[in-house]
Amino acid sequence: MLVNPLRRLIEPPERLLGPFVRPGMTVVEPGCGMGYFSLPLARMVGAEGKVICVDLQEKMIAGLRRRAKRAGLADRIVARVSSETDLGLNGFAGSADLAIALYVVHEVPDQRRFLEQLHEVLRPGGLLLVVEPRGHVPPADFDQTLATARAAGFEQTGEAPRARGLSAVFRKPGA
Ligand SMILES: C[S@@+](CC[C@H](N)C(=O)[O-])C[C@H]1O[C@@H](n2cnc3c(N)ncnc32)[C@H](O)[C@@H]1O
């Protein structure tokens, strides 16, 4: 279902990501799955850009690599298996313009640590987009995630993305 073509009809990646992505950007995507968002993202950042994708499931990363190769986008996508608590992004600290956490945060056991790692990988002024499944995640839990993101060092921008789920945009201060 996560990469089902029908999903494009109800949740086109370009509609959600378009306002945030520019050619040449470096974008980090934890919990990328098989790349429903990663492949369109790789097209949007262009040949000069990069998409750094991590997922704790090896089969998701294998599927993403296969799909990226078939689409001719493999050279723009770094795909790595992460652990439940370590996204493995140390080598990229301060380099990302944008991080997108789409339908993943509710699955993470230590949200504070997860969000702190995204804070670390972003450059000052970089943005974090969070979307969580409406209905599946109670609003009170989402509010708790927003508070955790602020505690991890982010400031909320007040932007309202064109998302199907519960959503928020954060900025890493300091630009
Ligand atoms: C519901 S899927 C969403 C996939 C993709 N973002 C999408 O919307 O199509 C959640 C993904 O997050 C991954 N995941 C869950 N916890 C994670 C963690 N702590 N670190 C990295 N990936 C995680 C899962 O393996 C799964 O592929």
The ligand as an SDF file (V2000), in Angstrom:
LIG
                    3D

 27 29  0  0  0  0  0  0  0  0999 V2000
    4.3290    3.7570    7.9720 C   0  0  0  0  0  0  0  0  0  0  0  0
    5.8970    3.5660    7.1870 S   0  0  0  0  0  0  0  0  0  0  0  0
    6.0000    5.0760    6.2470 C   0  0  0  0  0  0  0  0  0  0  0  0
    6.9830    4.9840    5.1010 C   0  0  0  0  0  0  0  0  0  0  0  0
    7.0870    6.2580    4.2540 C   0  0  0  0  0  0  0  0  0  0  0  0
    7.4900    7.3980    5.0360 N   0  0  0  0  0  0  0  0  0  0  0  0
    5.7750    6.5330    3.5470 C   0  0  0  0  0  0  0  0  0  0  0  0
    5.0210    7.4170    3.9820 O   0  0  0  0  0  0  0  0  0  0  0  0
    5.4930    5.8240    2.5600 O   0  0  0  0  0  0  0  0  0  0  0  0
    7.0530    3.8490    8.4980 C   0  0  0  0  0  0  0  0  0  0  0  0
    8.4760    3.4740    8.1340 C   0  0  0  0  0  0  0  0  0  0  0  0
    9.3210    3.9460    9.1900 O   0  0  0  0  0  0  0  0  0  0  0  0
   10.2780    2.9520    9.4960 C   0  0  0  0  0  0  0  0  0  0  0  0
   10.6950    3.1660   10.8860 N   0  0  0  0  0  0  0  0  0  0  0  0
    9.9860    2.9480   12.0150 C   0  0  0  0  0  0  0  0  0  0  0  0
   10.6950    3.2840   13.1060 N   0  0  0  0  0  0  0  0  0  0  0  0
   11.8930    3.7460   12.6580 C   0  0  0  0  0  0  0  0  0  0  0  0
   13.0750    4.2330   13.3060 C   0  0  0  0  0  0  0  0  0  0  0  0
   13.1550    4.3110   14.6310 N   0  0  0  0  0  0  0  0  0  0  0  0
   14.1240    4.6070   12.5410 N   0  0  0  0  0  0  0  0  0  0  0  0
   14.0470    4.5220   11.1830 C   0  0  0  0  0  0  0  0  0  0  0  0
   12.9540    4.0590   10.5180 N   0  0  0  0  0  0  0  0  0  0  0  0
   11.8960    3.6710   11.2450 C   0  0  0  0  0  0  0  0  0  0  0  0
    9.5520    1.6290    9.2410 C   0  0  0  0  0  0  0  0  0  0  0  0
   10.4530    0.5750    9.0060 O   0  0  0  0  0  0  0  0  0  0  0  0
    8.6890    1.9740    8.0080 C   0  0  0  0  0  0  0  0  0  0  0  0
    9.3570    1.6920    6.8120 O   0  0  0  0  0  0  0  0  0  0  0  0
  1  2  1  0
  2  3  1  0
  2 10  1  0
  3  4  1  0
  4  5  1  0
  5  6  1  0
  5  7  1  0
  7  8  2  0
  7  9  1  0
 10 11  1  0
 11 12  1  0
 11 26  1  0
 12 13  1  0
 13 14  1  0
 13 24  1  0
 14 15  1  0
 14 23  1  0
 15 16  2  0
 16 17  1  0
 17 18  1  0
 17 23  2  0
 18 19  1  0
 18 20  2  0
 20 21  1  0
 21 22  2  0
 22 23  1  0
 24 25  1  0
 24 26  1  0
 26 27  1  0
M  CHG  2   2   1   9  -1
M  END
$$$$
